[in-house]
Amino acid sequence: MIVMGQNVRLDVLIVVQSTRTVVTNGKMRTPATYQQTLHRFWDKVDFSKTCWIWTDVLNSKGYGMFGLGKKVYPAHRISYELLKGYIPEGYQIHHQCGNKACVNPEHLEPVTPSQNIRLGDSPPSRNAKKTHCPKGHSYSGENLAYDNDGSRVCKLCRKTRTSKWIKDNKERHNKIFNEWIISNKDHLRKYRYNYYKNKREQLKNITPI
């Protein structure tokens, strides 16, 4: 099992493992001690450069992975917790150096998932850094809307696309609109009633000049 976003607590894991009876090929195997596991971990790190490079297994995204028992943990999270301390619940580790195989805690920073996206160089992070749509309209103020998946939408561009679609598909649009009117007849009747009721109340409260 691969565990990506979970705090490692290497000391606790070693204590738990040391209480288990381990049998390999019918023979008893002495569980690894805390110090033995630390040596096994740091033996897989190349300290010759500013980035401490993980020399063992990398996952498909390029992050170092370290096996403990039947689970595999991100090496950079282990390194951070060993040398820096606890990673807040739900936080991810951002590589400030941009090297995913690096486990140097000085290059690692705990951030929220949204911060990690903005700081990264993936397609979602590049989109999050954009301040204007492809047409040059600002993603801010009344021009900013959000799609169902949470992505930002330019209202001006959406209005232009909608107007063009209605113009190019006038018959289909009229059919859809009429069907919607029929299926929402009761709702529209209540809306009109409440609308004009509020208007009448507003007129009553107007003081004659």
N, C-alpha and C positions, 0 to 999 in steps of 0.2 A: 504494500500500500504506500502511495506517495502522499505526503502531507506537505502542502505548500504554504498556507497562510496561518499555520498554528504556531504558537510559541513553543520553543523546543524544551527548555528546562532540562538540559543535558544531565545535571546532577541527579534530578529526580528519576529520569529514565534509567540511569545506570543502577541506582539503588533498586528499582523495580526489577530490572533484568537480573541482578545478582541474587535475588531470592528465588529465581526459577531454576528448575532442574532441566538441564540441557543434555540431550542424548543425540549423538551423531554416529551413524553406522553401528548402533548397538553399544557404543561406549560413552561413558560419562564425560562431559566436557566442562571444564571449570569456567563459569561466567567471567567476562572481562570486568576488571575493576575500573573505577573512575579514571585513574591515572593511565591505565593501559588504553582506554578509549580515547583519552586526550592525545596520547602519543600517536595513536592510529589516525586521528583526525589531522593533526598538524604535520604529520609525515606526508600528507597529500597536498601540501601547500608549498609553492615556490616563492620564497621571500627575496629573491634576487633583484626585484624591481620595486618601484613605488607601489604598484598594484600587487597585492598578494594573490597570485594566480592559483586557482584550484586545478590540480593536475590529474584528478581522477574523473569519475563519471560526470558528464554534463547531460542535462535533459535536452529536449528538442528546442527549447528557447535559449539554450546556452548557459543556464545556471548550474553551478556545481551542486551535486547531490551526495549525501552521506547516509549510509545505512546504519540503522540502530535496531537490532532485533529483526522483526519482519516489516518494519516501516522504513521509508526513505525520506529524509528531511533536507531542505535547502541549506547548503553549507554556509551561505552568507548570513543566514539568520542565526545559525549556531555560533558563528564567529562573533557576531554582534552581541549576543547574550552572554557569551563567555567573557568578553573583554570590555563591554560597555554597560550592559545591564538589561533589564526587562524591556521588552517591546510591548507598548500598549495594545490592549485587545482590539482586534480589527484593523490594526495598522499594517502597512506593507513597508518593505525596505527599498528605498530608492538608491541606486548606484550613482553617486555624484560624478564619478569618473567615466561613466558610460560603459564600463567593462563588466559584463554580466558574470564573468568567471572570477571576478575579484572578490576576495573575502576580507580585505583590509577594513577594519571597523571605522577607520578615519575617513573612508570613502563612502560609508553607508549612513543613511539617514532615515529614521522612521517617519512615514508620512501617511496621510489618509489615502484611500483608493483614488479619490478624485484628484488629489494633489499629485499622486504618482502618474496619473494619466497626463496631466498638464506638463509635468516635468520631463516625461519620456519623449521618444521620437517615433512612436507608433502612429499609424494613420489616425486613430481617435485623438491622440495628443496633439497632432499637427492641426486637426480640425478645431480642437478646443482653443488653440492659440489664435485662430483667425478672428479678426475684429470686423471684417466686412464680407459680404456674400460675393460670389463670382461676378456679379453685376456692379459691385462697388457700393452697395447700400450697407449702412452701418447695422451691426448686430447689437442694437441698444435701444432703450426707450420704447416708444410705442410701435416701433418697427420690428421688435423682437417677439417671436412666438416660439412655442415648443411643440414638437411632433409627439405622437403617442409613445415613441421609443425614447423620448427625452432629448432628441437632437434639436438644435436650434433651427429656426425657420425665419426667412426674411418675408415679412408680410407683403411688401410691395411686389416682390417676385411671385409670391403665391397668388396675389390678386391678379397679376398680369396673366399667369398660367391659367387661372380659372376663367377669366374673361375670354381668352383665346379658345379654351375648350368649349365654352358655351357657344361662341360664334361658329366654331367648326362642327358642332354637334347640336344644332338648334332643336331639331325634331326630337332627338333622344333626351335632351335636357328638359324640354317641355313635357314629355311623357313622364319622366322621373318626377318632375315638380308636381304635376297634376296628381300622380299616384300618392305622393307624400301629403298633399293637401287633403285628399280623401281619407287617408289612413290616420290623419291627425286632426280631423274635423272637430272633435269634442275639445281637444286641447286648445285649438285656435279660437273656438267660441269663448272659452273661459278667459283666454288671454285678452281678447277684444273687450269682453265685459269688464275685466279688471282695469284695462287701460283707460277706457272712457269713464269709468267710475272715479279713478284717480284724477283724471282731467277735470271732472265736475267738482270734485273736492277742492282742487287748486283754484278753480274759478270762484268758488264761494269765499275763499280766504283772501281774494284780491280786494284791497280797499279802493273804492272809487276816488278819483282825483277831484 
